[in-house]
Amino acid sequence: MMNKISFFIFSLMMCFSVFASEKNNRAALIIGIGEYETPEAAPLPGVGADMESAKQIAKAMGIPDKNIVVLRDHEATKINIVQAFKRFSTIASDGGRAFIYFSGHGTRSYDQKTKRCYEGLLSYDRQEITNEEIAEATKQLNQNVDKTIILFDSCHSGGVLKSNLTTRSANKSTLTPKFFTKSSDSELAICSQATNLRTRSVFDQSTRLGAIQENLVFITASRPDEVSYDEGQGKGGIATQAIRDCLLGKAKDRNASGGITLEEIRVCSQELINQKLTGPMFLPHHVTIKGNRNLIPVVSAPSQAPLVATTTTANSSTEPSPSKPQEVATPSTQSTNKPPLVSETSNKPTNVVQPTAQLTGTVIPSLQSASANQINSQNKPTKIPPLEKPLASIDTLRDIENQRNPTRIVEVKPKKSTLKINQDYLDLQIKSSHDGYAYIVLLGSDQKSFYLLYPNKLDKNNSIRAGQVLQIPAKNWQIKAAGPAGKDHLLVMVTDSPRDLNYLESLGEDKNSPFVYTLANINGRSNLINNLTGKLGDDKSEKFGAKIITINEVK
């Protein structure tokens, strides 16, 4: 008869094999230990709440219940945890995302041979799982998935506190330090001093083993020399509560890019922790992030309301409430004050039709081919709405670029990096290290005109082969500099899997133009990030390469 441990490993293997057969894209491993085998380790009554909070975070990240593996209390022995790490690594889909969460006691021990302090997690059976062991067990994971987020709500320092100390705050909630060590008092004293600067975190060990820092995020509830707390009465870890609430809606999009990064979540979390832990008895511990702090962990569902001028606030979970609604470019019969552009020279395609829709400053499209003529034959001047504040679109481009996978290399070579207004044409050569699909987003020199340049209605086949040059624009459409003088920013992406742009286009599609103009507001920017970097569905790689380039427009 199998013992409990071997039966659990067998059950875990069966669970993972189901995941593998379904080829799921994102997965989570959640570990919580509130009751330990040894009575010396103080119980953590809030761990149950932590587990639920971690599940909420996982679901917000697009991870379904069937992809969440949970180890709780007696299941979380050292052998089971290490085994779970390894099997979780092998079944995680190539190009997907992984979330690993641990709530329990952290620990630190001193090695007399190496004269170093080692940090790790305390398993149910009072064993230490060192950061080195965790990094080794998750090595394959970091090679498989696109992005990994690890969140440990524990601490690695007891400071001057005894490991079994619990205290009561002013609101009568019991706070328990999430730290336990088997080391002697003298060894613990050594590891509580400056020697902890020589310790290595999971992040340090993982990158040493080959993990790419842009693809890995390691979040801890406290700094190495701080104590993090479990709050009783079913509330859970103070850090977990704060991160959960900020990730699920309290964090602010501080740069109005349309996406909320982990750094913005950290700032929000720290504010909540500071409010809850006040001196002189309690000093706030500090949430720390190593790795890609610009990662966007959660993308909201796109707004179901069309992005049109309205007297009510647009229905978007990511859009801050503006003082008045932001308008979107809509067809207008008003005449334009901008003079028509000069006709193409003889060395350019003849019979080119200029769009009559007004764009206030940017690179202007010059369109050719039967389809171009058909699209523009019934054009009407387009009114560009005023913006309430300077458009932060460059931050949107940077947020998208920061989600890239460094193993995907994108090279972009403009024929000219400086274009003369009303004279020169945009000409790009794009090369990718991997097969994929190319996308180009343009922010014009006026910092207002912001749209998806490619693919478009005239050129929908955006596939690209590894090592081969993709020429943009194609022969049936051209782009001429139209001013004002300044810098155009172009984000060039090559994705492993195609992005579904139908919803993005349906939000504000201009039937008289091959481009999408509705990106020039907070909802448009949010939807752009969601469409280009959000969850793609099962068995689709989320990896992509990206590069931002600038083109100067001069008179």
C-alpha positions as CSV (number, residue, x, y, z in Angstrom):
1,M,0.0,0.0,0.0
2,M,1.3,3.4,-0.9
3,N,2.0,5.8,1.9
4,K,0.5,9.3,2.0
5,I,3.5,11.0,0.4
6,S,3.9,8.6,-2.5
7,F,0.1,8.6,-3.1
8,F,0.2,12.4,-3.2
9,I,3.1,12.4,-5.7
10,F,1.1,10.0,-7.8
11,S,-2.0,12.2,-7.7
12,L,0.2,15.2,-8.6
13,M,1.6,13.3,-11.6
14,M,-1.9,12.5,-12.8
15,C,-2.9,16.1,-12.4
16,F,0.1,17.4,-14.4
17,S,-0.4,14.8,-17.1
18,V,-4.0,16.1,-17.6
19,F,-2.6,19.6,-17.9
20,A,0.0,18.5,-20.5
21,S,-2.6,16.7,-22.6
22,E,-4.8,19.8,-22.7
23,K,-1.8,22.0,-23.8
24,N,-2.8,24.9,-21.6
25,N,-1.0,28.1,-22.0
26,R,-0.8,29.5,-18.5
27,A,-0.5,27.7,-15.1
28,A,-0.1,28.4,-11.4
29,L,1.5,26.6,-8.5
30,I,0.2,27.8,-5.1
31,I,1.8,26.6,-1.9
32,G,0.6,27.5,1.6
33,I,1.7,26.2,5.0
34,G,-0.3,27.5,8.0
35,E,0.2,24.5,10.3
36,Y,3.6,22.8,10.6
37,E,4.6,19.4,11.7
38,T,6.8,20.9,14.5
39,P,5.0,22.9,17.2
40,E,8.1,25.1,17.3
41,A,7.0,26.9,14.1
42,A,4.3,29.3,15.0
43,P,1.0,28.6,13.2
44,L,0.0,31.1,10.5
45,P,-3.8,31.3,10.7
46,G,-4.0,33.7,7.7
47,V,-2.5,31.2,5.2
48,G,-6.0,30.0,4.2
49,A,-6.9,33.5,3.1
50,D,-3.6,33.8,1.3
51,M,-4.4,30.7,-0.8
52,E,-7.7,32.3,-1.9
53,S,-6.0,35.6,-2.6
54,A,-3.4,33.7,-4.7
55,K,-6.1,32.0,-6.7
56,Q,-7.7,35.4,-7.3
57,I,-4.4,36.7,-8.6
58,A,-4.0,33.6,-10.8
59,K,-7.5,34.0,-12.3
60,A,-6.8,37.7,-13.0
61,M,-3.7,36.6,-14.9
62,G,-5.9,34.5,-17.2
63,I,-5.2,31.1,-15.4
64,P,-8.2,28.9,-15.2
65,D,-9.0,26.7,-12.2
66,K,-8.0,23.5,-14.0
67,N,-4.5,24.9,-14.4
68,I,-3.9,25.7,-10.7
69,V,-2.0,23.2,-8.6
70,V,-2.3,23.6,-4.8
71,L,-0.2,22.2,-2.0
72,R,-1.5,22.9,1.5
73,D,0.0,22.2,4.9
74,H,0.9,18.4,5.3
75,E,1.0,18.1,1.5
76,A,3.9,20.6,1.3
77,T,6.8,18.5,2.5
78,K,10.2,19.3,1.0
79,I,10.1,16.3,-1.3
80,N,6.6,17.2,-2.6
81,I,7.4,20.9,-3.1
82,V,10.6,20.2,-5.0
83,Q,8.8,17.5,-7.1
84,A,6.0,19.9,-7.8
85,F,8.5,22.6,-8.9
86,K,10.1,20.2,-11.3
87,R,6.9,18.8,-12.8
88,F,5.4,22.2,-13.0
89,S,8.4,23.2,-15.1
90,T,8.1,20.4,-17.6
91,I,4.4,20.8,-18.3
92,A,4.2,24.6,-18.6
93,S,3.4,25.5,-22.2
94,D,6.2,26.9,-24.4
95,G,5.6,30.6,-24.7
96,G,3.0,30.8,-21.9
97,R,3.1,32.3,-18.4
98,A,3.6,30.8,-15.0
99,F,2.7,32.0,-11.5
100,I,4.3,30.5,-8.4
101,Y,3.1,31.5,-4.9
102,F,4.3,30.6,-1.5
103,S,2.9,31.6,1.9
104,G,4.5,30.3,5.0
105,H,7.7,30.7,7.1
106,G,10.9,31.8,5.4
107,T,14.1,30.7,7.0
108,R,17.8,31.4,7.0
109,S,20.7,29.2,8.1
110,Y,24.4,29.6,8.4
111,D,26.8,27.2,6.8
112,Q,30.0,26.8,8.9
113,K,31.9,25.5,5.9
114,T,31.2,28.3,3.4
115,K,30.8,30.9,6.1
116,R,27.7,32.1,4.4
117,C,24.0,32.6,5.1
118,Y,21.5,30.6,3.1
119,E,17.9,31.7,2.6
120,G,15.0,29.5,1.8
121,L,11.5,28.3,2.6
122,L,10.5,26.1,5.5
123,S,8.6,23.0,4.4
124,Y,5.8,21.3,6.5
125,D,8.3,18.7,7.7
126,R,10.7,21.4,9.1
127,Q,13.1,21.1,6.2
128,E,14.8,24.0,4.5
129,I,14.3,24.5,0.7
130,T,17.2,26.7,-0.3
131,N,17.0,29.3,-3.0
132,E,19.6,27.3,-4.9
133,E,17.3,24.2,-4.8
134,I,14.3,26.3,-5.9
135,A,16.3,27.8,-8.8
136,E,17.5,24.4,-9.9
137,A,14.0,22.9,-9.7
138,T,12.5,25.7,-11.8
139,K,15.3,25.9,-14.4
140,Q,13.4,24.1,-17.1
141,L,10.3,26.3,-16.4
142,N,12.3,29.5,-17.2
143,Q,13.4,28.0,-20.5
144,N,9.9,27.0,-21.5
145,V,7.5,29.8,-20.6
146,D,7.6,33.4,-21.8
147,K,7.2,35.0,-18.4
148,T,7.4,33.7,-14.8
149,I,6.1,35.6,-11.8
150,I,7.2,34.3,-8.4
151,L,5.6,35.7,-5.2
152,F,6.9,34.7,-1.8
153,D,5.0,36.0,1.2
154,S,7.5,35.0,3.9
155,C,10.6,36.6,5.4
156,H,14.2,35.6,5.8
157,S,15.0,37.5,8.9
158,G,13.8,37.2,12.5
159,G,15.6,40.4,13.5
160,V,15.4,40.8,17.2
161,L,12.2,38.8,17.3
162,K,11.9,35.3,18.6
163,S,10.5,32.9,16.0
164,N,7.4,32.1,18.0
165,L,6.5,35.7,18.9
166,T,3.0,36.9,18.1
167,T,1.8,40.4,18.9
168,R,-1.5,42.3,18.8
169,S,-2.0,45.5,16.9
170,A,-4.3,48.3,17.9
171,N,-7.2,46.7,16.0
172,K,-6.8,43.5,17.9
173,S,-5.6,41.5,14.9
174,T,-2.9,39.0,15.7
175,L,0.3,39.6,13.7
176,T,2.8,36.6,13.4
177,P,6.3,37.0,11.9
178,K,6.6,34.7,8.9
179,F,10.1,33.5,9.9
180,F,11.5,30.3,11.6
181,T,15.0,29.0,11.8
182,K,16.6,25.9,13.2
183,S,19.9,27.8,13.6
184,S,21.3,28.6,17.0
185,D,20.8,32.1,18.5
186,S,24.5,32.9,17.6
187,E,24.1,31.8,14.0
188,L,20.9,33.7,13.7
189,A,22.6,36.8,15.0
190,I,25.3,36.4,12.3
191,C,22.7,36.0,9.6
192,S,20.8,39.0,10.8
193,Q,23.7,41.3,10.3
194,A,25.5,42.5,7.2
195,T,26.5,39.0,6.1
196,N,23.1,38.7,4.6
197,L,24.3,40.9,1.8
198,R,26.2,37.9,0.5
199,T,23.2,35.7,0.2
200,R,21.6,34.9,-3.1
201,S,17.9,35.2,-3.8
202,V,15.9,32.9,-6.1
203,F,16.2,35.5,-8.8
204,D,20.0,35.6,-8.5
205,Q,20.3,31.9,-8.6
206,S,17.9,31.5,-11.5
207,T,19.7,34.1,-13.6
208,R,23.0,32.3,-12.8
209,L,21.4,29.2,-14.2
210,G,20.4,30.9,-17.4
211,A,17.1,32.6,-16.8
212,I,16.7,35.9,-18.6
213,Q,15.9,38.7,-16.2
214,E,13.4,40.3,-18.6
215,N,11.4,37.1,-18.5
216,L,11.5,36.6,-14.7
217,V,10.0,38.5,-11.8
218,F,10.7,37.6,-8.2
219,I,8.5,39.5,-5.6
220,T,9.0,39.2,-1.9
221,A,6.9,40.6,0.9
222,S,9.9,42.2,2.6
223,R,13.6,43.0,2.3
224,P,16.2,40.5,3.5
225,D,16.6,42.1,6.9
226,E,12.9,42.8,7.5
227,V,10.0,40.9,9.1
228,S,6.8,40.3,7.2
229,Y,3.6,39.5,9.0
230,D,0.7,37.1,8.8
231,E,-2.6,38.8,10.0
232,G,-5.0,36.6,11.8
233,Q,-8.8,36.6,11.8
234,G,-8.9,35.2,8.3
235,K,-7.1,38.1,6.6
236,G,-3.8,36.6,5.6
237,G,-0.4,38.0,4.9
238,I,-0.3,41.8,4.9
239,A,1.8,41.9,1.7
240,T,-0.5,39.4,-0.1
241,Q,-3.5,41.4,0.8
242,A,-2.0,44.6,-0.5
243,I,-0.6,43.0,-3.8
244,R,-4.0,41.3,-4.4
245,D,-6.0,44.5,-3.9
246,C,-3.7,46.6,-6.1
247,L,-3.5,44.0,-8.8
248,L,-7.3,43.6,-8.9
249,G,-8.0,47.3,-9.3
250,K,-6.6,49.6,-6.7
251,A,-3.3,50.3,-8.5
252,K,-3.2,53.5,-10.6
253,D,-2.0,53.8,-14.2
254,R,0.4,56.5,-13.2
255,N,1.8,57.3,-16.6
256,A,-1.6,56.9,-18.4
257,S,0.0,54.3,-20.8
258,G,-3.1,52.1,-20.7
259,G,-1.5,49.3,-18.8
260,I,-0.5,48.8,-15.1
261,T,3.0,47.4,-14.5
262,L,4.3,45.5,-11.5
263,E,6.2,48.6,-10.4
264,E,2.9,50.5,-10.3
265,I,1.4,47.6,-8.3
266,R,4.4,47.7,-5.9
267,V,3.9,51.4,-5.3
268,C,0.3,50.8,-4.6
269,S,1.0,47.8,-2.3
270,Q,3.5,49.7,-0.3
271,E,1.1,52.5,0.3
272,L,-1.4,50.0,1.7
273,I,1.2,48.3,3.9
274,N,2.4,51.7,5.2
275,Q,-1.2,52.5,6.2
276,K,-1.7,49.3,8.1
277,L,1.7,49.0,9.9
278,T,2.4,52.2,11.8
279,G,5.0,52.8,14.5
280,P,6.3,52.9,17.0
281,M,5.7,49.2,17.6
282,F,5.3,48.2,13.9
283,L,7.4,49.4,11.1
284,P,6.3,48.7,7.5
285,H,8.1,46.0,5.6
286,H,8.9,46.7,2.0
287,V,7.7,44.7,-1.0
288,T,10.6,44.2,-3.3
289,I,10.8,43.2,-6.9
290,K,13.7,41.7,-8.9
291,G,13.6,41.3,-12.6
292,N,11.2,42.8,-15.0
293,R,9.3,45.3,-12.9
294,N,7.8,46.8,-16.1
295,L,5.9,43.5,-16.7
296,I,2.1,43.9,-17.0
297,P,0.7,40.9,-15.1
298,V,-3.0,41.5,-15.8
299,V,-4.8,42.8,-18.9
300,S,-8.3,43.9,-18.5
301,A,-11.2,42.8,-20.7
302,P,-11.6,45.3,-23.6
303,S,-14.3,47.9,-23.2
304,Q,-17.6,46.7,-24.6
305,A,-18.7,50.2,-25.5
306,P,-17.6,51.7,-28.8
307,L,-15.0,54.5,-28.4
308,V,-17.2,57.4,-29.6
309,A,-17.9,60.8,-28.3
310,T,-20.4,60.5,-25.5
311,T,-21.7,62.3,-22.4
312,T,-21.1,59.3,-20.2
313,T,-17.9,57.7,-19.0
314,A,-16.7,54.9,-21.3
315,N,-17.1,51.4,-19.8
316,S,-13.6,50.3,-19.2
317,S,-12.1,48.8,-16.1
318,T,-8.7,50.3,-16.9
319,E,-9.8,53.8,-17.7
320,P,-9.5,56.4,-14.9
321,S,-12.6,58.6,-14.6
322,P,-11.8,61.7,-16.6
323,S,-13.2,65.1,-15.8
324,K,-15.1,65.0,-19.1
325,P,-15.3,62.3,-21.8
326,Q,-12.5,62.0,-24.3
327,E,-13.6,62.2,-27.9
328,V,-12.6,60.0,-30.7
329,A,-12.1,61.0,-34.3
330,T,-15.4,60.8,-36.2
331,P,-16.3,61.7,-39.8
332,S,-17.0,65.4,-40.3
333,T,-18.0,67.6,-43.2
334,Q,-15.9,70.5,-42.0
335,S,-13.3,71.6,-44.4
336,T,-9.6,71.3,-43.6
337,N,-7.2,74.1,-43.4
338,K,-4.2,71.9,-44.3
339,P,-3.1,72.4,-47.9
340,P,-3.1,69.3,-50.2
341,L,0.1,67.4,-50.4
342,V,2.4,67.7,-53.4
343,S,1.9,65.0,-56.0
344,E,4.4,62.2,-56.1
345,T,7.6,62.6,-58.2
346,S,8.2,60.5,-61.3
347,N,10.3,58.0,-59.5
348,K,7.3,57.1,-57.3
349,P,4.3,55.1,-58.3
350,T,1.9,57.2,-60.5
351,N,-1.8,57.6,-60.1
352,V,-1.5,57.9,-56.3
353,V,-4.6,59.0,-54.4
354,Q,-4.1,61.2,-51.4
355,P,-6.5,60.7,-48.5
356,T,-8.6,63.7,-47.8
357,A,-9.2,62.8,-44.1
358,Q,-7.4,65.3,-42.0
359,L,-4.6,64.1,-39.7
360,T,-3.1,66.8,-37.5
361,G,0.6,66.2,-38.0
362,T,2.1,62.7,-38.5
363,V,3.4,60.6,-41.3
364,I,0.7,60.8,-43.9
365,P,-0.3,57.7,-46.0
366,S,-0.2,58.0,-49.8
367,L,-2.3,55.2,-51.2
368,Q,-2.1,53.4,-54.6
369,S,-3.9,50.3,-56.2
370,A,-7.5,49.7,-57.0
371,S,-8.3,48.9,-53.4
372,A,-6.7,52.2,-52.3
373,N,-8.8,54.1,-54.8
374,Q,-11.9,52.4,-53.7
375,I,-11.2,53.1,-50.1
376,N,-10.6,56.8,-50.7
377,S,-13.1,57.5,-53.4
378,Q,-15.7,58.6,-50.9
379,N,-13.5,60.1,-48.2
380,K,-14.7,62.9,-46.0
381,P,-12.6,65.2,-43.9
382,T,-12.0,63.8,-40.5
383,K,-12.0,66.0,-37.4
384,I,-9.2,65.3,-34.9
385,P,-10.6,65.9,-31.4
386,P,-8.7,68.0,-28.9
387,L,-7.0,66.1,-26.0
388,E,-7.4,67.2,-22.4
389,K,-3.7,66.6,-21.6
390,P,-0.6,65.7,-23.4
391,L,-0.9,62.2,-24.9
392,A,1.3,59.7,-23.0
393,S,1.4,57.3,-26.0
394,I,5.2,57.0,-25.9
395,D,4.7,55.2,-22.5
396,T,2.3,52.9,-24.2
397,L,4.9,51.9,-26.8
398,R,7.5,51.4,-24.0
399,D,5.1,49.3,-21.9
400,I,4.6,47.0,-24.9
401,E,8.3,46.9,-25.7
402,N,9.0,45.9,-22.1
403,Q,6.9,42.8,-22.5
404,R,9.2,41.5,-25.2
405,N,11.2,38.3,-25.0
406,P,14.9,39.0,-25.5
407,T,15.4,35.7,-27.4
408,R,13.3,37.2,-30.2
409,I,15.6,39.7,-32.0
410,V,14.0,42.3,-34.3
411,E,16.2,44.5,-36.5
412,V,14.7,47.6,-38.1
413,K,16.7,49.7,-40.6
414,P,15.1,52.8,-42.1
415,K,16.4,53.9,-45.5
416,K,16.4,57.4,-44.1
417,S,16.3,58.3,-40.5
418,T,15.5,61.9,-41.4
419,L,12.6,62.8,-43.7
420,K,11.8,66.1,-45.4
421,I,8.2,67.1,-44.9
422,N,6.1,66.8,-48.1
423,Q,9.0,65.2,-49.9
424,D,10.5,62.0,-48.4
425,Y,8.8,58.6,-47.9
426,L,9.1,56.2,-45.1
427,D,11.1,53.1,-46.1
428,L,11.8,50.3,-43.5
429,Q,13.6,47.0,-43.7
430,I,12.5,44.5,-41.0
431,K,14.4,41.3,-40.1
432,S,13.5,38.8,-37.4
433,S,15.4,36.0,-35.7
434,H,12.3,33.8,-35.7
435,D,9.3,33.2,-38.0
436,G,6.3,35.3,-36.9
437,Y,3.9,38.1,-37.6
438,A,4.9,41.8,-37.9
439,Y,3.0,44.7,-36.4
440,I,3.9,48.4,-36.5
441,V,2.4,51.1,-34.3
442,L,3.0,54.8,-35.1
443,L,3.0,57.8,-32.8
444,G,3.2,60.9,-35.0
445,S,5.5,63.9,-34.5
446,D,2.5,65.9,-33.1
447,Q,2.3,63.4,-30.2
448,K,-1.5,63.1,-30.9
449,S,-1.8,60.9,-34.1
450,F,-1.5,57.4,-32.8
451,Y,-2.6,54.3,-34.8
452,L,-1.8,50.8,-36.0
453,L,0.1,51.3,-39.2
454,Y,0.6,47.7,-40.2
455,P,-1.1,45.4,-41.0
456,N,-3.9,47.4,-42.6
457,K,-6.8,47.1,-45.0
458,L,-4.4,47.3,-48.0
459,D,-1.8,44.9,-46.7
460,K,-3.1,42.2,-44.4
461,N,-0.5,39.5,-44.9
462,N,2.0,40.4,-42.1
463,S,3.8,37.1,-41.9
464,I,7.6,37.2,-41.8
465,R,10.2,34.5,-42.2
466,A,13.3,34.2,-40.0
467,G,16.3,36.0,-41.5
468,Q,14.4,37.4,-44.5
469,V,13.8,41.1,-45.1
470,L,10.3,42.5,-44.9
471,Q,10.0,45.7,-46.9
472,I,7.5,48.3,-45.4
473,P,5.5,49.9,-46.9
474,A,4.7,47.5,-49.8
475,K,4.4,48.6,-53.4
476,N,0.6,49.2,-53.2
477,W,0.8,51.8,-50.5
478,Q,3.3,54.5,-49.5
479,I,3.9,56.8,-46.5
480,K,5.0,60.5,-47.0
481,A,6.2,62.8,-44.2
482,A,3.6,65.4,-43.5
483,G,4.9,67.2,-40.4
484,P,5.0,68.9,-38.1
485,A,8.8,68.9,-37.6
486,G,9.7,66.6,-34.8
487,K,10.1,62.9,-34.0
488,D,7.9,60.0,-35.1
489,H,8.1,56.9,-32.9
490,L,7.5,53.5,-34.4
491,L,7.1,50.3,-32.4
492,V,7.9,47.3,-34.5
493,M,6.9,43.9,-33.2
494,V,7.3,40.3,-34.4
495,T,5.1,37.9,-32.6
496,D,5.3,34.1,-32.5
497,S,1.5,33.8,-32.9
498,P,-0.9,36.2,-34.7
499,R,-2.9,38.7,-32.8
500,D,-6.6,39.1,-33.3
501,L,-7.1,42.8,-34.2
502,N,-10.8,42.5,-35.1
503,Y,-12.0,43.9,-31.8
504,L,-9.4,46.6,-31.8
505,E,-10.5,47.7,-35.2
506,S,-14.2,47.4,-34.4
507,L,-13.9,49.9,-31.5
508,G,-13.2,52.8,-33.8
509,E,-12.7,51.7,-37.4
510,D,-12.6,54.5,-39.8
511,K,-14.3,53.2,-43.0
512,N,-12.6,55.8,-45.1
513,S,-9.1,54.9,-44.0
514,P,-7.0,51.7,-43.8
515,F,-5.8,52.6,-40.4
516,V,-7.2,52.7,-36.8
517,Y,-7.3,56.1,-35.1
518,T,-8.9,55.3,-31.8
519,L,-5.6,54.7,-30.0
520,A,-5.5,58.4,-29.1
521,N,-7.2,58.1,-25.8
522,I,-6.8,56.0,-22.6
523,N,-9.3,53.3,-23.8
524,G,-7.5,53.0,-27.1
525,R,-4.1,52.6,-25.5
526,S,-5.4,50.0,-23.1
527,N,-7.0,48.0,-25.9
528,L,-3.8,48.2,-27.9
529,I,-1.8,46.7,-25.0
530,N,-4.4,44.1,-24.4
531,N,-4.6,43.0,-28.0
532,L,-0.8,42.9,-28.6
533,T,0.4,41.5,-25.2
534,G,-2.6,39.9,-23.6
535,K,-3.4,36.2,-23.2
536,L,-3.8,34.5,-26.6
537,G,-5.5,31.3,-25.5
538,D,-4.4,27.7,-25.1
539,D,-1.3,26.4,-26.9
540,K,-0.3,29.7,-28.4
541,S,3.1,31.2,-27.8
542,E,3.0,34.7,-26.2
543,K,6.7,35.4,-27.1
544,F,7.5,38.3,-29.2
545,G,10.4,40.6,-30.1
546,A,10.0,44.4,-30.3
547,K,12.0,47.5,-31.0
548,I,11.1,51.2,-30.9
549,I,12.8,53.5,-33.5
550,T,12.5,57.2,-34.2
551,I,12.3,59.0,-37.5
552,N,13.0,62.8,-37.6
553,E,10.7,65.0,-39.7
554,V,12.3,68.3,-40.9
555,K,11.2,71.2,-43.1
